[in-house]
């Protein structure tokens, strides 16, 4: 359930902050990518180094540190859930009234992801009319509040206000994420990487595709609640939480698509499938001493065209076009000829773009004549743009 999910773990300044260390560990063990965001007051109870060691990323305490220019908006946009444990009375009041007083409250106000709040404080504070009103306000806005429990409090007191147990908090996180994301309830198939067509037992015809863009799209779709099947030739950076089908040749990718594409709400063909393959494959290694072999080629099956011809009603089909000239014209032709809903075109001859780079610049074309140019950005950001378009199309179908 939590595998591959991006979670911001907020920790505010209460004695129960020490329990958030165990919560962090449990979330990471469950497969979540956890970014801790601590208030300055939290550092009076727990050490930042502890979270740096246990979490997926270093803890954030201030808006004025790190490489990101706007950490609160970046975290807010790219997380699946924000959880605050413990949440003090001060934090509840700030969030209820839209006050951005530190890094954590900035993230809470900047995000559109689900929010889970786990209050912890003395009984008198928990029962104060202002706190009661703030909690009700948050609930009315869709925030999940995990009520505190009765038990031993700081200073030897006993009463209501003890932070809920870790199991209860984990259950709330799972329930909240189960129904979240604009792709929840959808099955998405993504292909990635470049196919390799054998010449002999050692050599292949291949291309420079790394699979990064396809893997980024799979990760983004999974993050937004989809059940993802990733059909890939690439070995590295496999996103967690996806069902992975490993293939090598175009024929093997075709079989995998036959098994999975028909039942999918969307198919994103980000793989660089070879257009040609050797007619004959030598069973062993062709020795250099025998001279240069004569390699006759034949076309591989057009997997994208086949998907377009057999597309179920309501399915969204996305193709990719890697071009070196006439980018828009070639992409438009492919969009129409192969019955696609979207096509993502990029000029692989351009600087810092394409197969071997962590960045990309694409143009997304649709059947209504729309053209969206992204400009140069990371492949994760490109994935967000592509999945945004897929999600909108699926919403329109519904």
C-alpha positions as CSV (number, residue, x, y, z in Angstrom):
1,X,0.0,0.0,0.0
2,X,2.8,2.5,0.9
3,X,5.4,1.2,-1.5
4,X,6.6,4.1,-3.7
5,X,4.4,6.7,-2.0
6,X,6.0,10.0,-1.2
7,X,5.1,11.1,2.4
8,X,6.1,14.3,4.2
9,X,6.4,13.6,7.9
10,X,5.9,16.7,10.0
11,X,7.1,16.9,13.5
12,X,6.1,19.7,15.8
13,X,7.4,20.6,19.3
14,X,5.8,18.3,21.8
15,X,7.2,15.7,24.2
16,X,5.6,13.0,21.9
17,X,8.1,13.9,19.2
18,X,10.3,11.0,20.2
19,X,7.6,8.6,18.9
20,X,7.8,10.2,15.5
21,X,11.2,8.6,15.1
22,X,9.6,5.1,15.2
23,X,6.8,6.3,12.9
24,X,9.5,7.5,10.4
25,X,11.2,4.1,10.5
26,X,7.9,2.2,10.1
27,X,6.9,4.3,7.0
28,X,10.3,3.7,5.4
29,X,10.1,0.0,6.1
30,X,6.7,-0.1,4.4
31,X,8.3,1.3,1.3
32,X,7.4,4.9,1.5
33,X,9.7,7.7,0.5
34,X,9.7,9.9,3.6
35,X,10.8,13.5,3.9
36,X,10.8,14.8,7.5
37,X,9.9,18.4,8.1
38,X,10.7,19.5,11.7
39,X,9.8,22.7,13.5
40,X,12.5,24.5,15.5
41,X,10.6,23.6,18.6
42,X,10.7,19.9,17.6
43,X,14.5,20.1,17.8
44,X,14.3,20.7,21.5
45,X,12.9,17.2,21.9
46,X,14.5,15.1,19.0
47,X,17.7,15.4,17.0
48,X,17.7,16.2,13.4
49,X,20.5,13.7,12.7
50,X,18.2,10.9,13.8
51,X,15.7,11.7,11.0
52,X,18.5,12.3,8.5
53,X,19.7,8.7,9.2
54,X,16.2,7.0,9.1
55,X,14.3,8.9,6.4
56,X,14.6,8.9,2.7
57,X,15.9,12.5,2.5
58,X,17.5,14.8,5.0
59,X,15.2,16.6,7.4
60,X,14.0,20.1,6.5
61,X,13.8,22.7,9.3
62,X,13.9,26.0,7.5
63,X,12.7,27.5,4.2
64,X,16.1,29.1,3.9
65,X,18.3,26.0,3.6
66,X,19.0,23.4,0.9
67,X,19.2,23.6,-2.8
68,X,15.5,24.2,-3.6
69,X,14.4,27.8,-4.1
70,X,10.8,27.0,-2.9
71,X,10.9,23.8,-0.8
72,X,7.4,24.2,0.6
73,X,5.7,24.3,-2.8
74,X,7.9,21.6,-4.3
75,X,7.2,19.3,-1.4
76,X,3.5,20.2,-1.4
77,X,3.1,19.4,-5.1
78,X,5.1,16.2,-5.2
79,X,3.9,14.4,-2.1
80,X,1.1,11.9,-1.8
81,X,0.4,12.7,1.8
82,X,1.4,15.0,4.6
83,X,1.3,13.6,8.2
84,X,2.0,15.6,11.3
85,X,2.8,13.6,14.4
86,X,2.8,15.0,17.0
87,X,0.6,18.0,16.2
88,X,0.6,20.6,18.9
89,X,-2.2,23.0,19.8
90,X,-0.1,25.8,18.2
91,X,0.1,23.9,14.9
92,X,-3.6,23.1,14.9
93,X,-4.4,26.8,15.3
94,X,-1.9,27.9,12.6
95,X,-3.3,25.4,10.1
96,X,-6.9,26.1,10.9
97,X,-6.3,29.8,10.3
98,X,-4.0,29.6,7.4
99,X,-0.9,30.9,9.1
100,X,2.4,30.0,7.5
101,X,4.8,30.5,10.4
102,X,7.6,28.0,9.5
103,X,8.6,25.4,7.0
104,X,6.0,22.8,8.2
105,X,3.0,25.1,8.1
106,X,4.1,26.4,4.7
107,X,4.1,22.8,3.3
108,X,0.7,22.2,4.9
109,X,-0.8,25.2,3.3
110,X,0.9,24.7,-0.1
111,X,-0.1,21.1,-0.6
112,X,-3.2,19.6,-2.2
113,X,-2.3,16.2,-1.0
114,X,-4.3,14.5,1.8
115,X,-3.3,15.6,5.3
116,X,-3.3,13.4,8.4
117,X,-3.0,15.2,11.8
118,X,-2.1,13.4,15.0
119,X,-2.7,15.8,18.0
120,X,-0.8,15.3,21.3
121,X,-1.1,17.6,24.3
122,X,-2.3,17.8,27.9
123,X,-6.0,17.1,28.5
124,X,-6.9,20.7,29.4
125,X,-5.4,21.9,26.1
126,X,-7.1,19.2,24.1
127,X,-10.5,20.1,25.6
128,X,-10.1,23.9,25.3
129,X,-12.9,25.4,23.2
130,X,-10.4,27.0,20.8
131,X,-8.6,23.7,20.1
132,X,-11.9,21.9,19.8
133,X,-13.1,24.5,17.2
134,X,-9.8,24.3,15.3
135,X,-10.0,20.5,15.1
136,X,-13.6,20.7,13.8
137,X,-12.5,23.2,11.2
138,X,-9.8,21.0,10.0
139,X,-12.1,18.0,9.8
140,X,-14.6,20.0,7.8
141,X,-11.9,20.8,5.3
142,X,-11.1,17.1,4.7
143,X,-8.2,16.7,7.1
144,X,-8.0,13.3,8.7
145,X,-7.5,13.7,12.5
146,X,-6.3,10.8,14.5
147,X,-7.6,11.5,17.9
148,X,-5.3,11.2,20.9
149,X,-5.7,8.5,23.4
150,X,-6.0,8.4,27.2
151,X,-2.9,7.5,29.1
152,X,0.2,8.8,30.8
153,X,1.2,12.3,29.8
154,X,4.3,14.4,30.5
155,X,4.9,15.4,34.1
156,X,3.2,12.3,35.5
157,X,-0.3,13.4,34.5
158,X,-2.8,10.9,33.2
159,X,-5.7,11.7,30.9
160,X,-6.8,12.2,27.3
161,X,-4.2,13.8,25.0
162,X,-1.5,11.0,24.6
163,X,-0.4,10.6,20.9
164,X,-2.3,7.8,19.2
165,X,-0.4,4.5,18.9
166,X,1.9,3.9,15.9
167,X,-0.4,1.1,14.6
168,X,-3.4,3.5,14.7
169,X,-1.5,6.1,12.8
170,X,-0.2,3.7,10.2
171,X,-3.7,2.4,9.7
172,X,-5.0,6.0,9.1
173,X,-2.2,6.6,6.6
174,X,-3.1,3.5,4.6
175,X,-6.8,4.2,4.7
176,X,-6.2,7.8,3.6
177,X,-3.9,6.8,0.7
178,X,-6.1,3.9,-0.4
179,X,-8.7,6.4,-1.8
180,X,-6.4,9.2,-2.8
181,X,-5.0,10.3,-6.1
182,X,-6.6,11.3,-9.3
183,X,-5.7,7.9,-10.8
184,X,-7.1,5.8,-7.9
185,X,-9.0,2.9,-9.3
186,X,-7.3,3.0,-12.7
187,X,-4.8,0.5,-14.1
188,X,-2.0,2.0,-16.2
189,X,0.5,0.2,-18.4
190,X,3.8,1.9,-19.1
191,X,6.6,0.6,-21.4
192,X,10.1,1.9,-21.0
193,X,13.7,1.4,-22.3
194,X,15.1,0.4,-25.7
195,X,14.5,-3.0,-27.1
196,X,17.5,-5.1,-28.0
197,X,17.3,-7.4,-31.1
198,X,19.9,-10.2,-31.1
199,X,22.4,-10.6,-34.0
200,X,24.1,-13.6,-32.4
201,X,24.5,-14.9,-28.9
202,X,26.5,-11.8,-27.9
203,X,25.7,-8.9,-30.1
204,X,22.5,-6.9,-30.4
205,X,20.9,-4.1,-32.4
206,X,19.9,-1.5,-29.8
207,X,19.4,2.2,-29.2
208,X,20.5,4.7,-26.6
209,X,17.2,4.7,-24.5
210,X,17.9,4.6,-20.8
211,X,14.3,4.0,-19.7
212,X,14.4,7.0,-17.3
213,X,11.5,8.8,-18.9
214,X,9.2,5.7,-18.9
215,X,10.2,4.8,-15.3
216,X,9.5,8.4,-14.2
217,X,6.0,8.2,-15.8
218,X,5.3,4.8,-14.1
219,X,6.4,6.3,-10.7
220,X,4.2,9.3,-11.2
221,X,1.2,7.2,-12.1
222,X,1.7,5.0,-9.1
223,X,2.2,8.0,-6.8
224,X,-1.2,9.2,-7.9
225,X,-3.0,6.1,-7.0
226,X,-2.9,4.0,-10.2
227,X,-2.2,0.3,-10.3
228,X,0.8,0.3,-12.6
229,X,2.3,-2.4,-14.8
230,X,5.7,-1.4,-16.0
231,X,7.0,-3.3,-19.1
232,X,10.7,-2.5,-19.3
233,X,14.0,-3.4,-20.8
234,X,16.0,-1.2,-18.4
235,X,17.6,-2.5,-15.3
236,X,18.2,0.6,-13.2
237,X,15.9,3.0,-11.3
238,X,13.0,0.7,-11.2
239,X,10.2,2.5,-9.3
240,X,8.9,0.6,-6.3
241,X,5.3,-0.3,-6.0
242,X,4.9,-1.2,-9.7
243,X,4.3,-4.6,-11.1
244,X,7.4,-5.1,-13.3
245,X,7.5,-7.2,-16.5
246,X,11.1,-7.5,-17.8
247,X,11.5,-7.9,-21.6
248,X,14.3,-7.6,-24.1
249,X,13.0,-7.7,-27.6
250,X,10.1,-6.1,-29.4
251,X,8.5,-9.5,-29.7
252,X,8.7,-10.0,-26.0
253,X,7.3,-6.5,-25.4
254,X,4.4,-7.4,-27.7
255,X,3.6,-10.5,-25.7
256,X,3.6,-8.5,-22.5
257,X,1.3,-5.9,-24.0
258,X,-1.1,-8.7,-25.2
259,X,-1.3,-9.9,-21.6
260,X,-1.8,-6.5,-19.9
261,X,-2.9,-3.7,-22.2
262,X,-6.5,-4.7,-22.9
263,X,-7.5,-4.3,-19.2
264,X,-5.8,-1.0,-18.7
265,X,-7.4,2.4,-18.4
266,X,-4.3,3.9,-20.0
267,X,-1.3,2.7,-21.9
268,X,1.8,4.9,-22.2
269,X,4.2,3.7,-24.8
270,X,7.4,5.4,-23.7
271,X,9.7,2.6,-24.8
272,X,12.0,3.0,-27.8
273,X,11.0,-0.1,-29.7
274,X,13.4,-1.1,-32.5
275,X,12.0,-0.7,-36.0
276,X,14.1,-3.5,-37.4
277,X,15.6,-6.9,-36.4
278,X,17.9,-9.4,-38.0
279,X,16.1,-12.0,-40.1
280,X,18.5,-14.7,-38.9
281,X,20.2,-14.9,-35.5
282,X,23.4,-16.9,-35.2
283,X,23.1,-19.4,-32.4
284,X,26.7,-18.9,-31.1
285,X,29.1,-16.0,-31.3
286,X,30.1,-15.0,-34.8
287,X,33.9,-15.0,-34.7
288,X,35.7,-12.0,-36.1
289,X,38.1,-14.4,-38.0
290,X,35.1,-15.3,-40.2
291,X,34.8,-11.8,-41.5
292,X,32.0,-9.2,-41.3
293,X,28.6,-11.0,-41.3
294,X,25.9,-10.0,-43.7
295,X,23.0,-8.9,-41.6
296,X,19.6,-8.8,-43.4
297,X,16.9,-6.9,-41.5
298,X,13.1,-7.2,-41.3
299,X,10.6,-4.8,-39.7
300,X,9.5,-5.6,-36.1
301,X,5.8,-5.6,-35.4
302,X,4.3,-2.1,-34.9
303,X,3.2,-2.4,-31.3
304,X,1.8,1.1,-31.1
305,X,-0.3,0.7,-34.3
306,X,-1.6,-2.6,-33.0
307,X,-2.7,-1.0,-29.7
308,X,-4.4,1.8,-31.6
309,X,-6.3,-0.7,-33.9
310,X,-7.5,-2.7,-30.9
311,X,-8.0,0.1,-28.4
312,X,-10.9,-0.6,-26.0
313,X,-13.6,2.1,-25.7
314,X,-12.5,4.7,-23.1
315,X,-8.9,3.7,-23.0
316,X,-6.3,6.5,-23.2
317,X,-3.4,5.6,-25.5
318,X,-0.2,7.7,-25.4
319,X,2.7,7.4,-27.9
320,X,6.2,8.9,-28.0
321,X,8.0,10.3,-31.0
322,X,11.7,10.6,-30.9
323,X,12.7,12.7,-33.9
324,X,15.7,14.5,-35.3
325,X,13.8,16.7,-37.8
326,X,10.3,17.9,-38.7
327,X,9.3,17.2,-35.1
328,X,5.7,18.5,-35.1
329,X,4.7,17.3,-38.6
330,X,6.1,13.8,-37.9
331,X,4.3,13.6,-34.5
332,X,1.0,14.8,-35.9
333,X,1.2,12.1,-38.6
334,X,1.9,9.5,-36.0
335,X,-0.9,10.7,-33.7
336,X,-3.5,10.3,-36.4
337,X,-2.2,7.2,-38.1
338,X,-2.0,5.2,-34.9
339,X,-5.2,6.2,-33.3
340,X,-3.6,7.9,-30.3
341,X,-5.1,10.2,-27.8
342,X,-1.8,12.0,-27.0
343,X,1.7,11.9,-28.4
344,X,4.9,13.1,-26.7
345,X,7.4,14.3,-29.2
346,X,11.0,15.3,-28.5
347,X,14.0,16.3,-30.7
348,X,16.6,13.8,-29.5
349,X,19.3,15.7,-31.4
350,X,18.8,18.8,-29.2
351,X,21.3,19.6,-26.4
352,X,20.5,18.1,-22.9
353,X,17.5,16.3,-24.3
354,X,16.7,12.7,-25.0
355,X,18.0,9.2,-24.2
356,X,21.2,9.8,-22.2
357,X,20.2,12.9,-20.2
358,X,18.4,13.3,-16.9
359,X,16.5,16.3,-18.5
360,X,14.1,16.5,-21.4
361,X,12.1,18.9,-23.4
362,X,8.9,17.7,-25.1
363,X,5.9,18.8,-27.0
364,X,2.6,17.1,-26.2
365,X,0.0,17.0,-29.0
366,X,-3.6,15.9,-28.7
367,X,-6.4,15.1,-31.1
368,X,-8.0,18.5,-30.6
369,X,-5.0,20.3,-32.1
370,X,-3.6,21.3,-28.8
371,X,0.2,21.8,-28.5
372,X,2.0,22.0,-25.2
373,X,5.7,22.8,-25.1
374,X,7.3,22.0,-21.8
375,X,10.7,23.6,-22.2
376,X,13.8,22.0,-20.6
377,X,13.0,20.3,-17.2
378,X,13.8,17.1,-15.4
379,X,12.3,13.8,-16.6
380,X,10.3,13.6,-13.3
381,X,8.7,17.0,-14.2
382,X,8.0,15.8,-17.7
383,X,6.3,12.7,-16.2
384,X,4.0,14.9,-14.1
385,X,3.0,16.9,-17.2
386,X,2.2,13.7,-19.2
387,X,0.3,12.0,-16.3
388,X,-1.6,15.3,-15.8
389,X,-2.9,15.0,-19.4
390,X,-3.7,11.3,-19.0
391,X,-5.7,12.0,-15.8
392,X,-7.7,14.7,-17.4
393,X,-8.6,12.5,-20.3
394,X,-9.7,9.7,-18.0
395,X,-11.8,12.1,-15.9
396,X,-13.5,13.3,-19.1
397,X,-14.3,9.6,-20.0
398,X,-16.0,9.1,-16.7
